[in-house]
Amino acid sequence: MNTDDRIWDVVVIGGGGAGLSAALMLSRVRRLVLVIDAGEPRNAPAVRVGAHNILGREGISPLELLHLGREEVVSYSGVVTSGRVAHVERDGEQFIVTTGDGRRAHARRVLVTTGLVDELPDIPGLAERWGHDAIHCVYCHGWEARDTKVGVLGNFYQALLFRQMTDRVALFAHHAKADLTDEQWEQLAALGISVIHGEVTALEIDAEHDKLTGARLDTGIVIPVDTLVVAPRFIARGGFLDALGLTLTEHPAVPGVQVAVDAAGFTGVQGVWAAGNVSDVLAAVPQAAAAGGTAAGAINMDLILEDARRAAAARETLPPTAFSGAMEAEVSRRVLGTRAHGLDSQE
């Protein structure tokens, strides 16, 4: 049973850039907001190279950015708690969000911002280099790879993108995901991009200096590289939402699965929005944060309209004095209840 009958306006599942941006915006308009975060940010491996293209916070540690975001949400009486959501179920017009340890939260609306998982090629040592000198995005970490020897364990377009940063680019043809056209071969040659035949089966690491030095082929040949560019498969974290019937869709341009949403982050399932990498696998931190803000605005308007309809209906059915007392009680619940704890326990 619940030890508290609190009903949150919005439960945000996931405390990354999208989730915290949404929670901040909603808290500032006095919504009761709970953020439940499993503490597994996708960009945690990039702590040494930082998060980039964030105006005013360029190069900040991704973990420090999340710490600051949490503090800002809490400063407006939002609640952030640790936990892994196991499932979400509809309860009439509301939702019950349950964590793996059995705690529950009741919500009028749900915003999913759980991000994604990068599925990397099965190459020994690659996972350990991920976010350091094994990367995928030229906008995120291309500057740090400038003027180095770059091996592209990805596709033709990544080879072109990283050619902007260095004139020493090699594309591993076996991993290029598709046959190259004659026109693409000509463009690679014109740009001086080497094409390496053979499958990469291992990485060469300078353990003393903790850096990548080469990619070993199945032939035994080692190709010198300082930076390895990878094309992972992006998989949205959303298995706990199966009961709600959300639609998962393949991304049209890259290997990946994401939650289908409209421009405002609405999933098509009443009361449920999604934002950030869970619904846009290519979104970097600034884009994810912006999507969180867009979804927050849509959710708040949806709640405003519902509150207005309920107020009008209550006014029609209650005597004037009773209506006034009911509205006063509702205002008190929203304003005074914001500092309460986040999740209810089950007995």
KELO-249948 format. One line per field, with one value per residue (C-alpha): residue in three letters; chain; residue number from 1; x, y, z. Coordinates in steps of 0.5 Angstrom, whole numbers, plus 2048, in hexadecimal, padded with zeros to 3 digits. Layout:
r c(ALA/...);
c c(A/...);
k c(NUM/...);
xx c(X/...);
yy c(Y/...);
zz c(Z/...);
END
This chain:
r c(MET/ASN/THR/ASP/ASP/ARG/ILE/TRP/ASP/VAL/VAL/VAL/ILE/GLY/GLY/GLY/GLY/ALA/GLY/LEU/SER/ALA/ALA/LEU/MET/LEU/SER/ARG/VAL/ARG/ARG/LEU/VAL/LEU/VAL/ILE/ASP/ALA/GLY/GLU/PRO/ARG/ASN/ALA/PRO/ALA/VAL/ARG/VAL/GLY/ALA/HIS/ASN/ILE/LEU/GLY/ARG/GLU/GLY/ILE/SER/PRO/LEU/GLU/LEU/LEU/HIS/LEU/GLY/ARG/GLU/GLU/VAL/VAL/SER/TYR/SER/GLY/VAL/VAL/THR/SER/GLY/ARG/VAL/ALA/HIS/VAL/GLU/ARG/ASP/GLY/GLU/GLN/PHE/ILE/VAL/THR/THR/GLY/ASP/GLY/ARG/ARG/ALA/HIS/ALA/ARG/ARG/VAL/LEU/VAL/THR/THR/GLY/LEU/VAL/ASP/GLU/LEU/PRO/ASP/ILE/PRO/GLY/LEU/ALA/GLU/ARG/TRP/GLY/HIS/ASP/ALA/ILE/HIS/CYS/VAL/TYR/CYS/HIS/GLY/TRP/GLU/ALA/ARG/ASP/THR/LYS/VAL/GLY/VAL/LEU/GLY/ASN/PHE/TYR/GLN/ALA/LEU/LEU/PHE/ARG/GLN/MET/THR/ASP/ARG/VAL/ALA/LEU/PHE/ALA/HIS/HIS/ALA/LYS/ALA/ASP/LEU/THR/ASP/GLU/GLN/TRP/GLU/GLN/LEU/ALA/ALA/LEU/GLY/ILE/SER/VAL/ILE/HIS/GLY/GLU/VAL/THR/ALA/LEU/GLU/ILE/ASP/ALA/GLU/HIS/ASP/LYS/LEU/THR/GLY/ALA/ARG/LEU/ASP/THR/GLY/ILE/VAL/ILE/PRO/VAL/ASP/THR/LEU/VAL/VAL/ALA/PRO/ARG/PHE/ILE/ALA/ARG/GLY/GLY/PHE/LEU/ASP/ALA/LEU/GLY/LEU/THR/LEU/THR/GLU/HIS/PRO/ALA/VAL/PRO/GLY/VAL/GLN/VAL/ALA/VAL/ASP/ALA/ALA/GLY/PHE/THR/GLY/VAL/GLN/GLY/VAL/TRP/ALA/ALA/GLY/ASN/VAL/SER/ASP/VAL/LEU/ALA/ALA/VAL/PRO/GLN/ALA/ALA/ALA/ALA/GLY/GLY/THR/ALA/ALA/GLY/ALA/ILE/ASN/MET/ASP/LEU/ILE/LEU/GLU/ASP/ALA/ARG/ARG/ALA/ALA/ALA/ALA/ARG/GLU/THR/LEU/PRO/PRO/THR/ALA/PHE/SER/GLY/ALA/MET/GLU/ALA/GLU/VAL/SER/ARG/ARG/VAL/LEU/GLY/THR/ARG/ALA/HIS/GLY/LEU/ASP/SER/GLN/GLU);
c c(A/A/A/A/A/A/A/A/A/A/A/A/A/A/A/A/A/A/A/A/A/A/A/A/A/A/A/A/A/A/A/A/A/A/A/A/A/A/A/A/A/A/A/A/A/A/A/A/A/A/A/A/A/A/A/A/A/A/A/A/A/A/A/A/A/A/A/A/A/A/A/A/A/A/A/A/A/A/A/A/A/A/A/A/A/A/A/A/A/A/A/A/A/A/A/A/A/A/A/A/A/A/A/A/A/A/A/A/A/A/A/A/A/A/A/A/A/A/A/A/A/A/A/A/A/A/A/A/A/A/A/A/A/A/A/A/A/A/A/A/A/A/A/A/A/A/A/A/A/A/A/A/A/A/A/A/A/A/A/A/A/A/A/A/A/A/A/A/A/A/A/A/A/A/A/A/A/A/A/A/A/A/A/A/A/A/A/A/A/A/A/A/A/A/A/A/A/A/A/A/A/A/A/A/A/A/A/A/A/A/A/A/A/A/A/A/A/A/A/A/A/A/A/A/A/A/A/A/A/A/A/A/A/A/A/A/A/A/A/A/A/A/A/A/A/A/A/A/A/A/A/A/A/A/A/A/A/A/A/A/A/A/A/A/A/A/A/A/A/A/A/A/A/A/A/A/A/A/A/A/A/A/A/A/A/A/A/A/A/A/A/A/A/A/A/A/A/A/A/A/A/A/A/A/A/A/A/A/A/A/A/A/A/A/A/A/A/A/A/A/A/A/A/A/A/A/A/A/A/A/A/A/A/A/A/A/A/A/A/A/A/A/A/A/A/A/A);
k c(1/2/3/4/5/6/7/8/9/10/11/12/13/14/15/16/17/18/19/20/21/22/23/24/25/26/27/28/29/30/31/32/33/34/35/36/37/38/39/40/41/42/43/44/45/46/47/48/49/50/51/52/53/54/55/56/57/58/59/60/61/62/63/64/65/66/67/68/69/70/71/72/73/74/75/76/77/78/79/80/81/82/83/84/85/86/87/88/89/90/91/92/93/94/95/96/97/98/99/100/101/102/103/104/105/106/107/108/109/110/111/112/113/114/115/116/117/118/119/120/121/122/123/124/125/126/127/128/129/130/131/132/133/134/135/136/137/138/139/140/141/142/143/144/145/146/147/148/149/150/151/152/153/154/155/156/157/158/159/160/161/162/163/164/165/166/167/168/169/170/171/172/173/174/175/176/177/178/179/180/181/182/183/184/185/186/187/188/189/190/191/192/193/194/195/196/197/198/199/200/201/202/203/204/205/206/207/208/209/210/211/212/213/214/215/216/217/218/219/220/221/222/223/224/225/226/227/228/229/230/231/232/233/234/235/236/237/238/239/240/241/242/243/244/245/246/247/248/249/250/251/252/253/254/255/256/257/258/259/260/261/262/263/264/265/266/267/268/269/270/271/272/273/274/275/276/277/278/279/280/281/282/283/284/285/286/287/288/289/290/291/292/293/294/295/296/297/298/299/300/301/302/303/304/305/306/307/308/309/310/311/312/313/314/315/316/317/318/319/320/321/322/323/324/325/326/327/328/329/330/331/332/333/334/335/336/337/338/339/340/341/342/343/344/345/346/347);
xx c(800/802/804/803/7FD/801/800/805/804/809/80E/814/818/81F/823/828/828/821/81E/821/81F/818/818/81B/816/810/812/813/80C/80A/808/80A/80F/813/819/81B/822/826/82D/82F/830/832/838/83B/841/843/844/84C/84A/844/83D/83D/839/836/836/839/83B/840/844/840/841/83A/83A/83B/835/830/832/831/82A/828/829/826/81F/820/820/819/816/817/819/81E/81F/823/820/81F/818/815/80F/809/802/7FC/7F7/7F1/7F3/7F9/800/803/80B/80E/816/819/81A/812/811/80C/80A/803/803/7FE/803/80A/810/815/81C/820/824/828/82D/832/833/83B/83E/840/848/84C/84E/849/845/84A/84C/845/845/84C/850/84A/844/83F/83D/841/83D/83E/845/848/84C/850/851/854/85B/85B/85B/854/851/84A/846/840/83D/83F/83C/840/846/844/842/849/84D/84B/84F/855/858/85A/854/853/84C/84C/848/846/842/83F/838/837/83A/83D/83B/840/83E/840/847/848/847/84B/851/850/850/856/852/855/851/853/851/851/84D/84F/84F/853/856/85D/85E/864/862/867/864/85D/85C/85A/860/85D/858/85A/857/855/85B/85F/861/861/85E/861/85B/85A/853/84E/847/841/83A/836/82F/82B/826/821/820/818/817/813/80E/80B/805/803/804/809/80B/813/815/81C/81F/81F/826/82B/82A/826/81F/81B/815/810/80E/80B/80F/80D/80F/808/808/801/7FF/7FB/7FF/806/80B/813/819/820/824/81E/81A/820/826/82A/829/82F/82E/82C/827/824/824/820/81B/81A/818/813/810/80F/80C/807/806/804/7FF/7FC/7FB/7F9/7F3/7F1/7F1/7ED/7E8/7E8/7E7/7E1/7DE/7DF/7DC/7D5/7D4/7D6/7D3/7D7/7DA/7DC/7DF/7E4/7E6/7E8/7EC/7EF/7F1/7F4/7F8/7FB/7FC/800/804/806/807/80D/812/80F/813/813/811/80C/80E/80A/808);
yy c(800/807/80B/812/814/819/81A/81D/821/81E/818/819/812/814/819/81B/822/821/81F/824/829/827/827/82E/831/82D/82F/836/836/833/82C/826/823/81C/81A/813/811/80B/80E/80C/812/810/815/813/810/816/819/81A/81E/822/824/829/82E/830/837/83A/833/831/82B/82A/823/81F/81D/824/827/822/824/82B/829/825/82B/830/82B/82B/832/833/82D/828/821/81D/816/810/809/805/805/7FE/7FF/804/803/807/808/80B/812/811/80D/809/809/803/802/7FC/7FC/7FD/804/808/80F/811/816/81A/81A/816/819/813/816/80F/810/80A/805/805/7FE/7FE/7F9/7F3/7F4/7F3/7F9/7FE/7FF/801/806/809/810/811/810/80C/810/811/819/81E/823/820/81F/820/826/821/81D/822/821/81A/813/812/80B/80A/804/807/809/80E/814/814/813/81A/81D/81B/81D/825/823/820/81E/817/813/80C/808/801/7FE/7F8/7FC/801/7FE/7FE/7FE/804/807/809/810/80F/80C/812/817/813/813/81A/81C/817/812/80C/805/800/7F8/7F3/7F2/7F6/7F1/7F4/7FB/7FC/800/804/802/806/80C/80A/80B/808/807/802/7FE/7F6/7F3/7EC/7EB/7ED/7F4/7FA/800/806/80A/80F/810/80B/80D/808/808/804/802/807/803/807/805/804/7FD/7FF/802/7FC/7FC/803/801/806/806/804/806/805/80C/80D/80F/80B/804/805/805/80B/80C/80F/816/81D/824/825/81E/81B/814/813/80F/814/817/815/819/817/81B/81B/815/810/813/816/812/817/81D/820/823/82A/827/822/827/82C/826/825/82C/82B/825/829/82F/82A/826/82C/82F/828/828/82F/82E/828/82C/831/82C/829/830/831/82B/82C/832/830/82A/82D/833/839/839/831/833/838/834/82E/833/835/82E/82D/833/831/82A/82C/832/82E/827/829/827/821/81A/817/810/80C/805/7FF/7FA);
zz c(800/7FF/805/802/7FD/7F9/7F2/7EE/7E8/7E4/7E5/7E1/7E0/7DF/7E1/7DC/7D8/7D5/7DB/7E0/7DB/7DB/7E2/7E3/7DF/7E2/7E9/7E7/7E5/7EC/7EA/7EE/7EB/7ED/7E9/7EA/7E7/7E7/7E7/7E0/7DB/7D4/7D4/7DB/7D7/7D4/7DB/7D8/7D2/7D4/7D2/7CC/7C8/7CE/7CE/7D5/7D7/7D1/7D3/7DA/7DD/7DB/7E2/7E5/7E0/7E3/7EA/7E9/7E5/7EB/7F0/7EB/7EB/7F3/7F4/7F1/7F5/7F0/7F3/7F0/7F3/7F1/7EE/7E8/7E5/7E4/7E1/7E0/7E0/7DF/7E5/7E2/7E0/7E4/7E4/7E9/7E8/7EC/7ED/7ED/7F5/7F5/7F7/7F3/7F1/7EE/7E8/7E4/7DE/7DD/7D9/7D7/7D6/7D7/7D1/7CD/7CD/7C8/7C6/7C3/7BE/7C2/7C2/7C8/7CC/7C8/7CE/7D2/7CD/7CC/7CE/7CE/7C7/7C4/7C2/7BD/7BD/7B9/7BD/7C4/7C4/7BD/7BF/7C4/7BE/7BA/7B6/7B9/7B5/7B5/7B3/7B1/7B3/7B1/7AA/7A4/7A7/7AE/7A9/7A6/7AC/7B0/7AA/7AC/7B2/7AF/7A9/7AB/7AB/7A9/7A8/7AA/7A4/7A7/7AD/7A8/7A8/7A1/79A/798/791/78C/78D/795/793/78F/794/799/795/793/79B/79C/7A1/7A1/7A0/7A4/7A2/7A8/7AE/7B5/7BA/7C0/7C2/7C4/7CA/7CD/7D4/7D8/7D4/7D4/7CD/7C6/7C1/7BC/7B9/7B8/7B2/7B1/7AD/7B2/7B0/7B4/7B2/7B6/7B9/7BE/7BE/7BC/7B9/7BA/7B8/7BE/7BD/7C2/7C6/7CA/7D1/7D2/7D3/7DA/7D5/7D2/7D6/7D3/7CC/7C9/7C2/7C1/7BA/7B6/7B5/7AD/7AD/7B2/7B5/7BB/7BF/7C2/7C5/7C0/7C2/7BE/7BE/7C5/7C8/7C9/7C8/7C5/7CC/7D0/7D6/7D4/7D0/7CF/7CD/7CC/7CA/7CB/7C6/7C1/7C1/7BE/7C3/7C6/7CD/7CB/7C6/7CC/7D1/7CC/7CB/7D2/7D2/7CC/7D0/7D6/7D3/7D0/7D6/7DA/7D5/7D5/7DD/7DC/7D8/7DC/7E2/7DF/7DD/7E4/7E7/7E2/7E4/7EB/7EB/7E7/7ED/7F3/7F7/7F7/7FE/7FD/7F6/7FA/7FF/7FA/7F6/7FC/7FE/7F7/7F7/7FE/7FC/7F6/7FA/800/7FE/7F9/7FF/800/7FF/7F8/7F8/7FC/7FF/7FE/804);
END
